[in-house]
Amino acid sequence: MELRHLRYFVAVAEEGSLTVAAERRLHTAQPSLSRQLRDLEHEVGAQLFVRTSRGVELTAAGRAFLEHARLTLHQAAEAVAAARRAARPAKASFSVGFLTGQEVEWLRHVTHVLQDQLKEIDLRVSSDFSPHVAEAVARGDIDLGFSRIEPQAEVSYKVIAREPISVILRADHPLAAHAEIDPRDFVPDAFIGYSDTPHVLRGVVERYLHDRGVSVSPTHFLDGFATGISLVASTGGVTLLPAYVEPLLPSSVVSRPLVGNAPVIEVAAGYRADNPSPVLKYFLEHVDQLIAARSAASGPSRR
């Protein structure tokens, strides 16, 4: 039995579908995935799945196996992360990951805080979706991650900002003429929703709309701000995104504040408490400087 068998099993169990697991999670062919699962069941000596009209379901043996499979994968990932950390206990490099788009806002403040260390370290910068940034911190691939607060047990967070959420729409949209926009004016099927990737943002927006009795029926879904802006520009729909995207909007797309108390979403600096990096220690000791510098900087202007 190999770790890949466990990864395949967990993916199918969580998706409830061989097709979805193969295409979205594992990027492999379904026949190959089916063979791997049959091999796993043969080695375990028990049937783990049953096929239904809606996909696949775990048997009693499968449910018992799932908890241990998840634990084994978690421990394997922890072993790799521990080895990587041990191999570079006094790093000459410092890696920072950003939720895509946030580097525009935060990188200059990070380098300001670390200006005395920059001559001594190799600063590495990357960007990705928020869950992937948090996963990279948890694995030890990066030292510091600017993201949403993602559910990663190994990652500690320091909230550094709370961003208001704005309406993003085309400049020629009728609602663009309003100084503020009431979400009850949204056309339900013209609202651009959210995939599973920006799940924190999706949760904030769904609660906000629910609390105001607003029901939407999206036909398009964004997985990041760039996709969202492109969908707004191409479909004429509207969506809700954090204010940090405003300086990144093309001339054909504008932002408008929501009526009343707009929802906010947190930006946090994530790190592992067991990371021995002296640069990380210095940053955390001076993180209040970063928060103050960003607060003092003038915010982005709305178009």
C-alpha positions in Angstrom: 0.0 0.0 0.0 1.4 3.4 -1.0 0.5 6.9 0.1 -1.0 7.6 -3.3 -3.6 4.9 -2.7 -4.6 6.7 0.5 -4.8 10.1 -1.3 -7.0 8.6 -4.0 -9.2 7.0 -1.4 -9.6 10.1 0.6 -10.3 12.3 -2.5 -13.1 10.0 -3.7 -14.6 9.6 -0.2 -14.7 13.4 0.2 -16.1 14.1 -3.3 -18.5 11.2 -3.3 -17.8 10.8 -7.0 -15.0 9.1 -9.0 -15.4 11.5 -11.9 -15.2 14.7 -9.7 -12.2 13.3 -7.7 -10.4 12.2 -10.9 -10.9 15.5 -12.8 -10.8 18.2 -10.0 -8.7 16.8 -7.2 -6.3 14.2 -8.7 -6.0 15.2 -12.3 -6.0 11.6 -13.5 -8.1 9.4 -15.7 -11.2 7.8 -14.1 -10.3 4.2 -15.3 -6.9 4.5 -13.7 -8.4 5.8 -10.5 -10.9 2.9 -10.4 -8.0 0.4 -10.8 -6.1 2.0 -8.0 -9.1 1.8 -5.7 -9.7 -1.9 -6.6 -6.0 -2.6 -5.8 -6.5 -0.8 -2.4 -9.7 -2.8 -1.6 -7.8 -6.0 -2.5 -5.0 -5.2 -0.2 -7.3 -4.1 2.6 -9.4 -7.2 2.1 -12.7 -5.4 2.3 -15.1 -3.4 0.0 -14.6 0.3 0.8 -17.1 1.9 -1.7 -20.5 1.0 -3.1 -21.8 2.7 -6.3 -25.1 4.5 -6.2 -27.2 6.5 -8.7 -25.6 9.7 -7.3 -22.0 8.5 -7.2 -20.2 6.4 -4.6 -20.7 5.9 -0.9 -18.5 4.5 1.8 -19.2 1.1 3.3 -18.9 0.6 7.0 -15.4 -0.7 6.3 -14.7 2.4 4.2 -15.9 4.8 7.0 -13.6 3.0 9.5 -10.7 3.2 7.0 -11.2 6.9 6.2 -10.2 8.3 9.6 -7.0 6.3 9.7 -6.2 7.2 6.1 -6.5 10.9 6.8 -4.4 10.6 9.9 -1.7 8.7 8.0 -1.6 11.3 5.2 -1.4 14.1 7.8 1.5 12.4 9.7 3.3 11.8 6.4 3.0 15.5 5.5 4.2 16.5 9.0 7.2 14.2 8.7 8.2 15.8 5.4 7.7 19.3 6.9 9.8 18.4 10.0 12.6 17.1 7.8 12.6 20.2 5.7 12.7 22.4 8.8 15.5 20.4 10.3 17.5 20.5 7.1 17.6 24.3 7.2 17.4 25.4 10.9 19.2 28.7 10.3 18.0 29.7 6.9 19.7 32.4 4.9 16.5 32.7 3.0 13.0 34.0 4.0 10.0 33.0 2.0 6.8 35.1 2.0 3.6 34.0 0.2 0.7 36.3 -0.6 -2.9 35.8 -1.5 -2.8 36.8 -5.2 -3.2 40.6 -5.4 -2.3 41.3 -1.8 1.4 41.6 -2.6 0.6 44.9 -4.3 -0.7 46.2 -0.9 1.6 44.5 1.6 5.0 43.7 0.1 6.4 47.2 0.5 5.4 47.2 4.2 7.0 43.8 4.7 10.3 45.0 3.2 10.1 48.1 5.3 9.9 46.1 8.5 12.7 43.8 7.4 14.9 46.5 5.9 17.7 45.8 8.3 17.6 42.0 7.4 17.3 42.3 3.6 21.1 42.6 3.1 21.6 39.3 5.0 18.8 37.2 3.5 17.4 35.9 0.3 13.8 37.2 0.3 11.6 35.0 -1.8 8.1 36.1 -2.8 5.2 34.1 -4.2 1.5 34.4 -4.7 -1.4 31.9 -4.8 -5.0 31.3 -3.7 -5.5 31.8 0.0 -6.0 28.0 0.9 -2.8 27.2 -1.0 -0.8 29.9 0.9 -1.9 28.5 4.2 -1.1 25.0 3.1 2.4 26.1 2.1 2.9 27.6 5.5 1.8 24.4 7.2 4.2 22.3 5.1 7.1 24.6 5.9 7.5 25.6 2.2 7.2 29.3 3.1 7.9 31.1 6.4 5.1 33.7 6.3 1.8 33.8 4.5 -0.6 36.6 3.9 -4.0 35.1 3.4 -7.5 34.6 4.9 -7.7 32.7 8.2 -7.7 29.2 6.8 -8.4 26.0 8.8 -4.8 24.7 9.2 -4.1 23.3 12.7 -0.3 23.9 12.4 -0.7 27.6 11.4 -1.0 30.5 13.8 -2.4 33.8 12.6 -2.1 37.5 13.4 -4.9 39.6 12.0 -3.3 42.6 10.3 -6.3 44.2 8.5 -10.0 44.1 8.1 -11.1 45.0 4.5 -14.5 46.2 3.5 -16.2 44.4 0.7 -17.4 46.4 -2.3 -19.6 45.9 -5.3 -17.6 45.3 -8.5 -19.5 46.1 -11.7 -19.1 47.5 -15.2 -18.9 51.2 -15.6 -21.9 51.2 -17.9 -24.0 49.1 -15.5 -27.2 51.0 -14.4 -26.2 50.5 -10.7 -22.8 52.2 -11.3 -24.7 55.6 -11.3 -25.5 55.0 -7.6 -23.2 56.4 -4.9 -24.0 53.4 -2.8 -25.6 50.1 -3.8 -28.3 48.1 -2.0 -27.8 44.4 -2.5 -31.6 44.0 -2.9 -31.1 45.7 -6.3 -29.0 42.8 -7.6 -30.5 40.7 -10.4 -30.3 37.2 -8.9 -28.9 35.4 -12.0 -26.5 38.2 -12.9 -24.6 37.9 -9.6 -21.2 36.2 -10.0 -20.8 33.7 -7.3 -17.8 31.9 -5.8 -16.2 28.5 -6.3 -14.9 26.4 -3.4 -11.5 28.1 -3.6 -12.3 31.5 -2.0 -14.4 29.7 0.6 -13.8 32.3 3.4 -15.0 35.1 1.1 -17.9 33.0 0.0 -19.0 32.4 3.6 -18.8 36.1 4.5 -20.8 37.2 1.4 -23.4 34.4 1.8 -24.0 35.4 5.5 -24.3 39.1 4.5 -26.8 38.4 1.7 -28.8 36.0 3.9 -29.0 38.5 6.7 -30.5 41.0 4.3 -33.0 38.6 2.7 -31.2 38.7 -0.6 -31.3 35.5 -2.7 -29.0 35.1 -5.7 -28.8 32.4 -8.4 -25.3 32.6 -9.9 -24.6 31.1 -13.3 -20.9 32.1 -13.2 -18.4 31.5 -10.4 -15.0 33.1 -9.7 -12.0 31.4 -8.0 -9.9 34.5 -7.6 -10.1 38.2 -8.1 -8.8 38.2 -11.6 -11.4 35.7 -12.7 -14.1 37.8 -11.0 -13.0 41.0 -12.7 -12.9 39.3 -16.1 -16.4 37.8 -15.6 -17.8 41.2 -14.6 -16.2 42.8 -17.7 -17.4 40.1 -20.1 -20.9 39.2 -18.7 -22.0 42.5 -17.3 -22.8 40.9 -14.0 -21.9 42.1 -10.6 -20.0 40.6 -7.7 -18.6 41.4 -4.2 -14.9 41.5 -3.7 -12.5 43.0 -1.0 -11.5 46.6 -1.4 -7.9 45.7 -2.2 -8.8 44.9 -5.8 -9.9 48.4 -6.5 -6.5 49.7 -7.7 -6.3 46.7 -10.0 -9.6 47.3 -11.9 -9.5 48.1 -15.6 -11.1 51.3 -16.8 -14.3 49.4 -17.9 -14.9 48.1 -14.4 -15.6 50.2 -11.2 -16.3 49.6 -7.5 -19.1 51.0 -5.4 -19.7 50.8 -1.6 -22.6 48.9 -0.2 -25.4 50.7 1.5 -25.1 50.7 5.3 -22.6 48.5 7.2 -20.6 46.6 4.6 -19.2 43.2 5.5 -15.5 42.9 6.2 -13.0 40.2 5.6 -9.8 39.7 7.5 -6.3 39.6 6.2 -3.9 37.7 8.4 -0.2 36.9 8.6 0.1 33.1 9.0 3.2 31.3 10.4 4.2 28.1 12.2 5.0 28.7 15.9 7.7 26.0 15.7 9.5 27.7 12.8 13.0 28.6 14.1 13.7 31.3 11.6 15.2 34.4 13.3 13.8 36.6 10.6 10.3 35.3 11.3 10.9 36.0 15.0 12.0 39.5 14.2 9.0 40.1 11.9 6.5 39.0 14.6 8.2 41.2 17.2 7.7 44.2 14.8 4.4 43.2 13.1 2.7 46.2 14.8 4.9 48.5 12.7 3.6 46.8 9.6 0.0 47.3 10.7 0.6 50.9 11.6 2.4 51.7 8.3 -0.5 50.2 6.3 -3.1 52.1 8.4 -1.2 55.4 7.9 -1.0 54.9 4.1 -3.8 56.4 2.1 -6.3 53.8 1.0 -7.1 53.1 -2.6 -9.5 55.6 -4.2 -12.7 54.4 -5.8 -13.4 55.1 -9.5 
